[in-house]
Structures are given as structure tokens and as C-alpha cells.
Amino acid sequence: MRSLLVVVAVLGSLLAASPAQASPSWALKPTGVTAQLRGLSAVDDRVAWVSGSGGTVLRTEDGGRTWSSVAPPGTTALDFRDVEAFDARRAVVLSIGPGADSRIYRTADGGRTWSLAFQNTDPAAFYDCVAFFDRFRGLAVSDPVAGAFRVLTTADGGRTWRQVPAEDLPPALEGEFSFAASGQCVATAGPADAWIATGGGATARVLRSRDGGRHWSAESTPLFSSASAGVFAVAFRSPRRGIAIGGDYADPTGAVANLALTADGGRSWRAAKGPAGYRSGAAWLGSSVVAVGTAGTDLSRDGGRTWRSLSTDGFDTVDCPSVCWASGERGRVGVLTRD
């Protein structure tokens, strides 16, 4: 997996700058497309996959200098809101939508060929995001059906998927759902811990599993919740330490409770002063956290306790394997670098 030495080196040179040094900033990597790219999976500083509207799936192997269009054929009507890549050849993409529009495709040859691994047949289901523990075991999450969130699991790298029984998930709140805004409404850490972000109901919650997604419990967070607000993303540095971030996408600069921290794996959440406005994505790089939203980018060097604005560049999602990548509207992709 990713080298700890690389992460430490990047932190030393990029995020842990002295006040006299330049702040990190986004270096844009033109993709040649105008799609909204809400799906992002960065393998390292050279290999990244992005996905989005208009059936768009792109891959770079040279740090974003060039991009290859590698979408499954015949999918221009789909919106690929999430992608999970294992390397330059193997990846899984998820499209959202009601009924048959919610699909999971898998490639093992860099996108030259794809197999349709899952296609939803329930008109009440709407799949939002996907995440993996490792190269084999993963989860996909749908909005509630018949009063419970729907979770799929895979143990063969996304080739086949099985539904978790509804009785192994907590009842959904009235109006509760997950936001398909950044591919980060589900997150994993370690071999068995997973979390699902929710909003829309009376309380913004985080669902938690400690056994690889087989059984789930729910905990309330202090984030503001409404039809357009809640927890948009969960990100964990370890199975115990993580953040829940969000806000109100209908009021992207509004001052609502948008951040909570946990030090016990999501059993409890405490409010923290978050970035100024709606943030849809977040990623850890060592002890630092980068958060993005349509109104800007923010950096915390102390695990989410305090934040400072990096830029007003808007992105939908972020991923930080050894350097930070972000993607968003109009085909925008950036890599966080120092001026």
C-alpha cells in the first residue's frame, strides 16, 4: 500500500510550511472535458481516476499532464458519481440514479474493457457511493428502502455484490438519506471499520460498522440537518480518529454547524468550528486534513480542530494518497502544490 515515508516527506515539504513559506495552492490539470467530476480516486502522485456526468471516466498516469477517456461503452446517459481505483489498471465505478441507472462497473485493464458487476432492479433504491477496505472487500450504499439504508458488500474486488439484510441496519429517520456529492458518503479504515454519512432527517447521523459492513449502528452528530444539509463526507485517519463534514449545499457560504470530530471510531461526535461554509469532501494526509466545497478549500494542520482558508477554488471532492488531488465542475482537476 502507500508508503508512510512518502506521506511524511510530502507533509514536511507541502503542508508543514513555516509562515515565511508559500501556502499550498491548486495547480490545475486540464482534462479536456466539461463534465462535473464528483468521483475521484488517486492512487499516487501520478495515477488518478475521475468520473462524473455524461458517462465520463478519465484516467491519468503522468500526474495529470494527459488524460485518457476510458468510460464503459454506451453509458453517456449515466452519472458516475464515484470511482474506486486500486492501480492504473483496476477500478470500480458507480453510477447514481433511480432503478436501473444505479450500476457498478469493473475494469481490470485500465478501462479498455468493462464488466457490469451490478445493476439495481429496485425502483425505490438509489445508490450514492462506494468504498473498499482493500483490493477485494468493499461496500456500496443506497438511500433507504422500506425504512432502512441498503448496503451491498463484495469480497472479490467488485465482481459480485451481496445485499446486507435490512434487519442488520438501524431504522432510517423520516426523510434521511445520503448525499451523492463527492463519493465520500461511505468511508473505511483498517480491515473492518466503515461509516456512512447521512442528512435530510431531523438529525445528521453517521452509521458505523465494525465487522466489514455486516452489521451497523447509528450515532447522532451535531451537524445541521435539513433536506439540503447534513453530513456529506466522512474521512478517517485510523479506525478511531475521524471527521464528519458537510453543511447546506443550498447555502454554500452559510454559517451552519458543518463539522464534528470523533476519537472513538464514531461512537461519539463532538462539534468543532469548521470551515466557513458548505464542504462536500475531505481527506487526511498525515495529521492534516484538506476540505473542499463549491465555495473553497481549507486546511487543518491539527486534525480538524482549527482551519484556515487556502483558496476560493471550488471542488466537489478530494483524495490525498501521497499528494492531494481534487475534482469538480467543468472538468476541473487540481493537484495541491506549493507556489
C-alpha positions as CSV (number, residue, x, y, z in Angstrom):
1,M,0.0,0.0,0.0
2,R,1.0,3.6,0.2
3,S,4.4,4.3,1.8
4,L,4.4,6.1,5.1
5,L,7.8,7.5,4.2
6,V,6.3,9.2,1.2
7,V,3.5,10.7,3.2
8,V,5.9,12.0,5.8
9,A,8.1,13.6,3.1
10,V,5.1,15.2,1.5
11,L,3.8,16.6,4.7
12,G,7.2,18.0,5.5
13,S,7.6,19.8,2.2
14,L,3.9,20.7,1.5
15,L,1.7,21.1,4.5
16,A,4.0,21.8,7.4
17,A,5.4,25.0,6.0
18,S,6.7,27.9,8.1
19,P,4.8,31.2,7.9
20,A,7.5,32.6,5.6
21,Q,7.0,29.9,3.1
22,A,4.3,29.9,0.4
23,S,1.0,28.3,1.2
24,P,-0.2,25.2,-0.8
25,S,-2.3,26.0,-3.8
26,W,-4.1,24.1,-6.5
27,A,-2.3,23.5,-9.8
28,L,-5.0,22.8,-12.4
29,K,-4.6,19.8,-14.6
30,P,-6.8,20.4,-17.8
31,T,-8.8,17.3,-18.6
32,G,-10.3,18.5,-21.9
33,V,-13.9,17.8,-20.7
34,T,-16.7,19.9,-19.2
35,A,-18.3,17.2,-17.1
36,Q,-18.9,17.7,-13.4
37,L,-16.4,15.3,-11.8
38,R,-17.7,14.3,-8.4
39,G,-15.9,10.9,-8.4
40,L,-12.1,10.8,-7.7
41,S,-9.7,8.1,-6.7
42,A,-6.0,9.0,-6.6
43,V,-3.6,6.1,-6.5
44,D,-0.4,8.2,-6.0
45,D,1.2,11.3,-7.4
46,R,1.0,10.1,-11.0
47,V,-2.1,7.8,-11.3
48,A,-5.6,9.1,-10.7
49,W,-9.1,8.3,-11.9
50,V,-12.0,10.8,-12.1
51,S,-15.6,10.2,-13.0
52,G,-18.8,12.2,-13.4
53,S,-21.7,13.4,-15.6
54,G,-22.2,12.4,-19.2
55,G,-20.8,8.9,-18.6
56,T,-17.3,10.4,-18.0
57,V,-14.5,8.3,-16.7
58,L,-10.9,9.6,-17.1
59,R,-7.5,8.2,-16.1
60,T,-4.0,9.8,-15.9
61,E,-0.7,8.0,-15.5
62,D,1.5,11.1,-15.7
63,G,0.3,13.3,-12.8
64,G,-2.5,14.9,-14.8
65,R,-0.5,16.1,-17.8
66,T,-2.6,13.9,-20.1
67,W,-5.9,12.1,-19.6
68,S,-7.4,9.1,-21.3
69,S,-11.2,8.7,-21.7
70,V,-11.9,5.2,-20.5
71,A,-15.6,5.1,-19.8
72,P,-17.7,1.9,-20.3
73,P,-19.2,2.0,-23.7
74,G,-22.9,3.1,-24.1
75,T,-23.0,4.9,-20.8
76,T,-23.2,8.6,-21.8
77,A,-26.6,8.9,-20.1
78,L,-25.2,7.9,-16.8
79,D,-23.7,10.0,-14.0
80,F,-20.7,8.2,-12.5
81,R,-20.6,9.8,-9.0
82,D,-17.9,7.6,-7.6
83,V,-14.8,5.7,-8.6
84,E,-12.5,3.5,-6.5
85,A,-9.2,2.6,-8.2
86,F,-6.6,0.1,-7.0
87,D,-3.9,1.0,-9.6
88,A,-3.7,2.1,-13.2
89,R,-5.5,-0.9,-14.4
90,R,-8.1,-1.9,-11.9
91,A,-11.0,0.3,-10.9
92,V,-14.7,0.2,-10.0
93,V,-17.1,3.0,-11.0
94,L,-20.6,3.6,-9.6
95,S,-23.4,5.5,-11.4
96,I,-26.3,7.0,-9.5
97,G,-30.0,7.3,-10.2
98,P,-33.3,5.5,-9.6
99,G,-33.8,2.0,-10.6
100,A,-31.5,0.6,-13.4
101,D,-29.5,3.8,-13.5
102,S,-27.7,2.8,-10.3
103,R,-24.9,0.5,-11.6
104,I,-21.4,-0.7,-10.7
105,Y,-18.9,-1.4,-13.5
106,R,-15.5,-3.0,-13.1
107,T,-12.3,-3.0,-15.2
108,A,-9.0,-4.8,-14.9
109,D,-7.3,-3.5,-18.0
110,G,-7.2,0.3,-17.5
111,G,-10.7,0.8,-18.9
112,R,-10.2,-0.9,-22.3
113,T,-13.0,-3.3,-21.3
114,W,-15.6,-3.2,-18.5
115,S,-17.9,-5.7,-16.9
116,L,-21.3,-4.7,-15.5
117,A,-21.0,-6.1,-12.0
118,F,-24.3,-4.8,-10.5
119,Q,-27.4,-3.2,-11.9
120,N,-30.1,-2.1,-9.5
121,T,-33.6,-3.6,-10.1
122,D,-35.5,-1.9,-7.2
123,P,-37.1,1.4,-8.3
124,A,-37.0,2.6,-4.7
125,A,-33.3,2.2,-4.4
126,F,-30.8,5.0,-5.3
127,Y,-27.1,4.2,-4.9
128,D,-24.8,7.0,-3.8
129,C,-21.2,5.9,-3.1
130,V,-18.8,3.0,-2.9
131,A,-15.6,2.3,-0.8
132,F,-13.2,-0.5,-0.3
133,F,-11.3,-1.9,2.7
134,D,-8.7,-3.4,0.4
135,R,-8.4,-4.8,-3.2
136,F,-11.1,-7.4,-2.5
137,R,-13.6,-6.2,0.1
138,G,-15.9,-3.2,-0.5
139,L,-19.2,-1.6,0.2
140,A,-21.8,0.3,-1.9
141,V,-24.6,2.3,-0.2
142,S,-28.1,3.2,-1.3
143,D,-30.6,5.7,0.2
144,P,-33.2,4.0,2.5
145,V,-35.6,1.5,1.0
146,A,-38.6,0.5,3.2
147,G,-37.2,2.3,6.2
148,A,-33.6,1.1,6.1
149,F,-30.4,2.1,4.2
150,R,-29.4,-0.5,1.7
151,V,-25.8,-1.8,1.7
152,L,-24.1,-4.1,-0.7
153,T,-20.8,-5.9,0.1
154,T,-18.2,-7.5,-2.2
155,A,-15.4,-9.9,-1.3
156,D,-13.9,-10.4,-4.8
157,G,-12.8,-6.9,-5.9
158,G,-16.3,-5.8,-7.1
159,R,-17.0,-8.8,-9.4
160,T,-20.1,-9.8,-7.4
161,W,-22.2,-8.0,-4.8
162,R,-24.5,-9.2,-2.0
163,Q,-27.1,-7.2,-0.1
164,V,-26.8,-6.8,3.7
165,P,-30.1,-7.9,5.4
166,A,-32.2,-4.9,6.3
167,E,-32.5,-6.1,9.9
168,D,-28.8,-5.7,10.3
169,L,-29.1,-1.9,9.8
170,P,-30.7,0.7,12.1
171,P,-34.1,2.1,11.0
172,A,-33.7,5.3,8.9
173,L,-35.1,8.5,10.1
174,E,-38.0,10.2,8.3
175,G,-36.5,11.9,5.3
176,E,-33.0,10.6,5.9
177,F,-30.7,9.8,3.0
178,S,-27.0,10.0,1.9
179,F,-25.7,12.8,-0.4
180,A,-24.1,11.6,-3.7
181,A,-22.0,14.8,-3.8
182,S,-18.4,13.6,-3.5
183,G,-18.2,9.8,-3.4
184,Q,-17.4,10.2,0.3
185,C,-20.7,9.3,1.9
186,V,-19.1,6.0,2.9
187,A,-15.6,5.5,4.2
188,T,-13.5,2.7,5.5
189,A,-10.4,2.4,7.8
190,G,-8.4,-0.7,8.7
191,P,-9.7,-4.2,7.9
192,A,-13.2,-3.9,9.2
193,D,-14.4,-0.4,10.2
194,A,-16.8,1.6,8.0
195,W,-19.0,4.6,8.2
196,I,-22.0,6.0,6.3
197,A,-22.8,9.8,6.3
198,T,-26.4,10.9,6.4
199,G,-28.6,14.0,6.2
200,G,-32.1,15.1,5.3
201,G,-33.7,13.9,8.6
202,A,-34.2,15.6,11.9
203,T,-30.6,14.7,12.9
204,A,-27.5,14.3,10.8
205,R,-26.1,10.9,11.7
206,V,-23.2,8.6,11.0
207,L,-23.8,4.8,10.7
208,R,-21.0,2.6,11.9
209,S,-19.9,-0.9,11.2
210,R,-17.1,-2.8,13.0
211,D,-17.4,-6.1,11.1
212,G,-16.8,-5.2,7.5
213,G,-20.3,-3.9,6.8
214,R,-22.3,-6.9,8.0
215,H,-23.9,-5.1,11.0
216,W,-24.5,-1.4,11.6
217,S,-25.4,1.1,14.4
218,A,-26.2,4.8,14.2
219,E,-24.9,7.8,16.1
220,S,-26.1,11.4,16.0
221,T,-23.8,14.2,15.1
222,P,-24.1,18.0,15.9
223,L,-24.1,18.9,12.2
224,F,-27.1,20.9,10.9
225,S,-29.6,18.7,9.0
226,S,-32.3,19.5,6.5
227,A,-33.4,18.5,3.1
228,S,-30.2,20.1,1.7
229,A,-27.9,19.7,4.7
230,G,-26.2,17.1,6.8
231,V,-23.0,15.1,6.8
232,F,-21.8,15.0,3.2
233,A,-18.4,13.2,3.8
234,V,-16.8,11.1,6.4
235,A,-13.0,10.7,6.5
236,F,-10.9,8.6,8.9
237,R,-7.2,8.7,9.6
238,S,-7.5,5.4,11.6
239,P,-10.3,3.2,12.9
240,R,-10.7,5.6,15.8
241,R,-10.0,9.1,14.6
242,G,-12.1,10.8,12.0
243,I,-14.2,13.7,10.9
244,A,-17.7,14.3,9.6
245,I,-18.1,17.4,7.4
246,G,-20.9,19.0,5.4
247,G,-23.2,22.0,5.7
248,D,-26.0,23.2,3.5
249,Y,-25.5,22.9,-0.3
250,A,-28.4,25.3,-0.9
251,D,-26.5,28.0,1.1
252,P,-22.8,27.3,0.3
253,T,-21.4,30.2,2.3
254,G,-23.9,30.0,5.2
255,A,-22.7,29.6,8.7
256,V,-24.3,26.4,9.9
257,A,-22.8,23.6,12.0
258,N,-20.8,21.7,9.5
259,L,-18.0,19.7,11.3
260,A,-17.7,17.1,14.0
261,L,-14.7,15.1,15.3
262,T,-14.5,11.6,16.8
263,A,-11.7,9.9,18.7
264,D,-13.6,6.7,19.4
265,G,-14.4,5.4,16.0
266,G,-17.7,7.2,15.6
267,R,-19.3,6.1,18.9
268,S,-19.5,9.8,19.8
269,W,-19.1,13.0,17.9
270,R,-18.2,16.5,19.2
271,A,-18.8,19.7,17.5
272,A,-15.8,21.7,16.2
273,K,-15.6,25.0,14.4
274,G,-15.3,24.1,10.7
275,P,-14.5,25.9,7.5
276,A,-16.7,28.8,6.5
277,G,-19.5,27.2,4.5
278,Y,-20.6,24.1,2.8
279,R,-17.9,21.4,2.3
280,S,-18.6,18.2,0.4
281,G,-15.3,16.4,0.6
282,A,-12.4,15.9,3.0
283,A,-9.2,13.8,3.1
284,W,-6.4,13.1,5.6
285,L,-2.7,13.5,4.8
286,G,-0.9,12.5,8.0
287,S,-2.3,14.6,10.8
288,S,-3.5,17.3,8.4
289,V,-6.9,17.5,6.7
290,V,-7.9,19.1,3.4
291,A,-11.6,20.0,2.9
292,V,-13.2,21.2,-0.3
293,G,-16.6,22.5,-1.4
294,T,-18.0,24.7,-4.1
295,A,-17.0,27.8,-2.2
296,G,-13.4,27.0,-1.4
297,T,-10.6,24.9,0.0
298,D,-9.5,24.8,3.7
299,L,-6.6,23.2,5.5
300,S,-6.3,21.9,9.1
301,R,-2.9,21.0,10.4
302,D,-4.2,19.8,13.8
303,G,-6.6,17.1,12.9
304,G,-9.6,19.3,12.3
305,R,-9.6,21.4,15.4
306,T,-8.6,24.7,13.6
307,W,-8.8,25.6,10.0
308,R,-7.5,28.2,7.6
309,S,-8.7,29.0,4.1
310,L,-6.3,28.0,1.2
311,S,-8.3,29.3,-1.7
312,T,-11.8,30.1,-3.1
313,D,-11.3,27.4,-5.8
314,G,-14.3,25.3,-5.8
315,F,-14.1,21.5,-5.9
316,D,-16.5,18.7,-5.1
317,T,-14.2,16.0,-3.8
318,V,-10.6,15.4,-2.7
319,D,-8.2,12.5,-2.2
320,C,-4.8,12.5,-0.7
321,P,-2.8,9.3,-1.1
322,S,0.7,11.0,-1.1
323,V,-0.3,14.3,-2.6
324,C,-3.8,15.9,-2.7
325,W,-6.0,15.7,-5.8
326,A,-9.4,17.4,-6.2
327,S,-12.0,17.5,-8.9
328,G,-15.3,19.3,-9.5
329,E,-17.4,21.1,-12.0
330,R,-16.5,21.9,-15.7
331,G,-13.9,19.1,-15.7
332,R,-11.7,20.8,-13.1
333,V,-8.9,18.7,-11.6
334,G,-6.2,20.1,-9.3
335,V,-3.2,18.9,-7.5
336,L,-2.1,20.7,-4.3
337,T,1.4,22.1,-4.8
338,R,3.5,24.9,-3.4
339,D,3.9,28.1,-5.4
